[in-house]
Amino acid sequence: MRTRTPLAPLLTAALVTCGLTLVSAGPADAAGVVDVSTAKQLKAALAAAVPGDTIHLADGTYTGNFKVTVPGTAGARITLTGSSAAVLTASGGYGLYLNGASYWTVQGVTVTGGQKGIVTDSANGVVIDSVTVHDLDMEGVHFRTSSKDGVIRNSRIYDTGHDGRGMGEGVYVGTAGDLTDNSDRVLITDNTIGPGVGGENVDIKEGTTGARIIGNTFDGSGLTGANYDDSWVDVKGNGVLVQGNTGSLTTNTGYETHTQQPGWGCGTVFRDNASDLTGATGALRLAINVTANTPSCTTTVYSDNTVTGGAGLTNIGVTP
């Protein structure tokens, strides 16, 4: 059910009394709260959403694949919200797919089952906040097709990559080998990723710039070694900040940089990360393994990074 503030009719009456005419502001006038409790109602609400709307999910199970194509605006976001007991459950495909749906906030809900959890395509300014994403064949959350300025925060992602092909990253930014996918300035902060993540906890692909990975807790107990996934974070994009994270239970390293395409994997900065490599059995067993560090493609590791266990902090010089 959609509800609206009574302010508009009161303002209309006041203006008419004064001999003035109120001109409609357009679709934003229809914005309100939409309460849903069934999958059918949810699909209808997603299709009919207008900037400023809030779609509120009652606790319960919503079975199906839910797709959003209507964008909000920077000044009038569209919000999909519910508690963790509001569960979107898919048996294949994407649990929640924001295709061109810029300026949405997805808050509180759980997404499970299916191939991938939450996927954005060409959707700018999407904020994913306090969600739970788990039990998927592939990735948990994927910012893709030049989805810029996205945020994933305060969320929990675990048990991904059930298909066993090493495609179960917790958070995946960009597209492998596609330099046209400029999913830039994605913020990944204050999340708990793992256990059971069947790929890197975070994978930042070439073609993307300015990702920030801050204050997360990583658990690498699900790493399979497929597709070289033997670290919590793999950075192949440019200008990435990795700061204030805590990681444990990796098979080999904590963080890595790679140059998959010329000119990429450059400018990464590592600050104040705490790595526990206890039990790692790989060949390197470094907290931060840097493969991209040349005068034209630098990586900076600050001395406030720490490591427990393993063979050492990093394979390059440390900046005080």
Secondary structure, DSSP 8 states (H G I E B T S, - for coil): -EE--THHHHHHHHHHHTT-------GGGG--EEEE-SHHHHHHHHHH--TT-EEEE-SEEEES-EEE----BTTB-EEEE--TTEEEEESSSEEEEEES--SEEEES-EEEESSEEEEEES-TT-EEES-EEE--SS-SEEEESS--S-EEES-EEESB-TTSSS---SEEES-TT-TT----S-EEES-EE-SSBSS-SEEE-TT-B--EEES-EEE-TT---GGG--SSEEE-SBS-EEES-EEE--SS-SEEE--SSTT-S--EEEES-EEE-TT--SS--EEEEES--BTTB-EEEBTT-EEESSSEEESS--B-
